[in-house]
Structures are given as structure tokens and as C-alpha cells.
Amino acid sequence: GGFGTLFSQVLAKAGIQVRGISRKGTPKPEATFTDYLSADPCNPNEEVIARVKEANVIISCVPPGPCIRALEALGPHMSEGALFTDVLSVKTGICDEYGKAKDKLPHVELLSTHPMFAPAAGWEGQNTAIIGIRAGPRSAAFQALIESWGSKCIPMESGEIHDKVTAAVQNA
């Protein structure tokens, strides 16, 4: 999708290895993944699990249901201190689920992000809401990376506050 492609482009440009996993088969032509695996992250096979164990950061660019299922399926295989993050625009449900996952996945950082723009706009001059459920060094580095692309990170205390603020701004 749009944000998966955008992340692949900016991360690859920064010299970071980007390994894509999706049920959709092939990425968009403009995506710049180091490699790409057609597989279901919600029902991971051995190859997906091997990639997850090596990953420092997993960026979920899927709807809420698959995002939660992916966290549940992949989280136990993530390395100590690895970061799981998403790009969902509605935060209450996902942040509630991250809160429930904290005890089950004490080794994983959980950060919910909301790039408040369409992927085609790019990062420069845009805002990104950030909700740290269990933030740590990788979350801080990820936020710094987003800021290095020109986006202003706006911390929010909770998914509920995020949703109230964004609803008020969109209806103003």
C-alpha cells in the first residue's frame, strides 16, 4: 500500500535494509524493498518467523484487525527491544490492544504512529502523531528518523485523546 511503499523508499534511501512481507503477492513498482516475501504475517510460516527474529522494527501498514493479529502472531518471535509500530489513523482500538499486549510481550516496544497526510504528500512539512504504549530506545530512534524526513512528531497521551483531537480538527 501507500505507506508501506513510502516507508520502503525513505528507509532504503537512508541505507536501512527493508524486508517486505505481505499477503498481496508483489509490491508496488515504486517500492524499494531489499527483498519481499509473499506470505501471511497473521499466520506466519518458518520464513516469516526467521525474518521477524532478525528485525529491529516491524511497521504494520494494514487495517486494525490484521494489525492486531500480526502483533499476536509475530510478537512472541520478536527479539528483545524490537519495535512494533503501525500507521493507523484511528487509535483507540489499536492502542487498547497494545495495552493488553504489554504483559504478554514484555520484550517488545509498542509505538502507534499516525502520519497525518496521504502517502503521496511525503514526509516533509507534515505532522505525525505518536503514542508510546511501551516506548524505549528503538521508539526514540524511529521518531528521530521520522523527524529527519521533515515530519513534526506530535506526542499524544493515549489513543482516545488522539481520536478526540483529530476528530475536532477534521470537523473544525
N, C-alpha and C positions, 0 to 999 in steps of 0.2 A: 504494500500500500504506500501511500504518500509519505507518512512519517518514517516507515522502515527504509524507504529509498533515501529520504533526506538524511537520516542518521548515517546510512551507509556512505553517503557522499562526504559528509563533513568529517566523519571518523577516519575514513580511508585517507582523506587529504591530510589529516593530522598524523598519518603513519601508523594508525591503530588497526590491528587485524580485526576484520568484521566478518563473522561467520553467520550466514542466514539460515534459519530453519522455518519452513512454512509448509502447510498442507496444500498450498496452491500450485505447486509444481515448479514454476520458473519465476524469477523476479522480473520486475520491470526492466526494460533495456537500459535505462539510465542509472540503475542501481549499481553500486561499486562494491559488492561483497568480495571478500578474499575467496570464499567458496560458499556454496549454497546447497542445502540438503532439503529435499522434498520428503518431509516426514511430519507426523503429528506430535507437536510438543505437549499436548494434553494426554497422550498415550505413548510415551517415549520408548523407542527401541534402544538397543545397545549403543548404536552410533550416536543417537541424540544424547544419551546419558554420558557417554565419553566426552562429548563436546561441552556439556554442562559442567562436568567436573573440572574442565580446563578454563572455564570462563570466569573472568573477574566481574563482568557486568552482563546481565540479561535485560534487554529492553523489550518489553512486550508491547507490540503495536497492533493489538487485536481488541475486539469488543470485551465488555466486562466479564461475561460468562467464561469464554475461553481463557481470559487473562487469569481468573481465579483458578480454573482447572489446571492451567500451565504452572502456576505457582505451586499448587498442591502436588503436582506430578514431578516437577523439576527441583523444587526447593530442597527436598531431602538429599539430593545429589550435588547440590552447590557446595563449593569449597568455603572454608572458614573465612568470613569477612567479605564474601562476594555480595554484590548488589543486585537486587531485583527491582526494576522500575517499570512504569507504564506511562502512556501518553493520553490517558482517558480524559475527556472533558467534564464528565460528571464524577464527582469524587466521593460522595457519601458512602455508597455501597462498597467501592473498592477499598477505601480506607478502613471501613468497618471490618472487611475481610482480612486486610493486612494486620489489623489489631488482633484478630483471632489467631492469625498465623504466627504471631510473635513468639508465643510459648512453644509451638511445635517446631519452629525454625530459629532457634536462638543464635545460630551461626550466620544468619543472613541479614544484611542490611535491607531495609524496605523504604523506598522513596517513591512517592507518587508525584508525577510531573504533569503539567498541563501547558503545553505550548499554545498560547492563546492567539493562534494565527493559522491560516491554511499553509500546508507544507510548501506550496508554490511560492509563498512570500519570502521564504528563507528566514534565517535567524536574526539578521542584522536589524536593529531598532525595534525588535518585538519583545513582548513580555512572556515570561514563563512562570506559572505558579508552581511552587514547590511545597510539598507536605512531607516532612520527615517523620515517618512512623517509627523506624529504628534507624536513625542516621548514624554515620560513622565516617571514617576516612575516605572510603570509596564514594559515599554520597557527596561529601565535600568536594572531592576531586571531580565528580561528574557535574556538580553545579558550577564549579570553576570552568570546566570545559564549555558548558552551555554559555556562560558569560563571555568566554574568549571568542565565541562566534558572534558576539554582539547583542545577545539577548539579555534583558534585565530579569534576574530571578527575583520573584516576589514570594517570600515565605508566608505560608498560611498555617494557622494552628491546627486545623482539622479539615476533613472533607466537608463537613456540614457548613463550616464558615466559608470555605471556598465556594460552595454551591450557592449560598445566600448572596455573597458578594458578586459573583459572576452573573447571577440572575438579576440583581439590582442594576448592574452596569449595562447588561443587554437590554433591559426594559426602560432605561433612562432616556 
